[in-house]
């Protein structure tokens, strides 16, 4: 196999569930090849570096093999290797999320968090 489209490869490597999602992500600029924005029909070759942003997760992978068939996850993981820098960065982000447990969130704070804030303010001498 010498020629595979980028959207097909991303789908086969199981980064996205459908080719439509792959195409939308590429068109939105969330996927870059060798640091440059590309189109879904871009041909992928072994050795290329693909940067994929999914939500707050950013991965940079090197293409090790080509496939246009979607198979099981263990076989799909043989198509690419994540760079050491990308792995280290994702690990740091995961640790930061764990450290901020309950501190950063959407919407209204929990009752436990509000009590912790009140206790903290009282320890500093602020009266509410």
N, C-alpha and C positions, 0 to 999 in steps of 0.2 A: 504494500500500500504506500503510495508516494504522495497522494494529494487528498487532504481532508479539510473541509471548511471549519473555521473557528467555532461557529455556533454548534456544529455537529460534534466536534471534539469535546467542547465544554459539556454538552449533553451526555456523551458517552463516558466522560470522566466523572459524571454525577455531581457536577457543581450546581446544576439547575435541573428541575424536574422535567421541563419541556423545552423543545427548541424555541418555542415562542418566547419563553422567559429568557433564554440565552440571547435571542435577538434583541429583546427590549433592553437588557442589561448592557449589551454592546453599544446599541444606539444611544443610551443614556450616558455613555462614557465611563461606565463602571469596570470595563475590561480594557486593558492596554496590553499590547504586544511589544516587547523590547522598548517600553517606555513611550510608545506612540499610540494615539487613538486609532482604531481600525474599524472596518466594516465587517458585518457577519460573514461575508463570503471570503474573507482573507484566508489564504492557504496556510495551514500550520505545518511546520517541519520540526524534526527532532532537534533539540538544542535551544529552541526559542524560549524566552522568558515571558510568562503571562502573568499579569497582575490582575487579581480579581477582587472586587469590593462587594461584599454581601452584608448589607446592614452596616454595623460598625466594625465588622471583621474585614481585614485586608490581608490577602494571601498573595505571595509571589511564588510561582512554581516554574520548574523547568520541565519542558516536554521531553519525556523519555521514549514514548512509543505513540503510534497513531492508531486510531480505531474509529470506525463510523457505526459501530454496533454497541448498544448499551447492554452491559452485562452486570454481574453482581459487584457489590462494593469492593471485595478483595481484589478482583481482577481490574476494576476501574482504577484503583490506587496504584497499580503497576504502570499506568500511563504517564504519571508525573511524579516529581519529587519536590517537596517544598524546600525552599532555600533555608539555610540555618538562621539567617537574619530575620526572615519572616516568622519562623518558629519562635525565636527568642522574643520578638515583639508581641506576638499573640499571647505568649505566656505571661509577659509583663502586664498586658492589658487585662488578662484574666485575674491576675493577682490584685490589680488595682480595683477591679469590680468586686472582688471578694472583700477587700479592705473597706470599700465604701458601702458595704452591706447595709441597706436601709437609709443611707445618707443621701443618695441620689436616686430619685425616682420620679414617676409621673404622678401628678395630681396631689391629692391630700395626704399629708404625713400620717403615719399610723399613731395609734394611741400610745404605744410603747415609745415611739420616737419623740412625741410631744412631751411625755413625762421626762425623758432623758434631757431634753432641752431645758425644761423648767428646772430640773435638778442641777444642771450645769450652771444656769444663770444664778441660782441661789447660792451655789458654791463660790461664785465670783462676787457675791454681795448685791446683786440686782434683785429688787423686789417687784413682783408682778401683782 
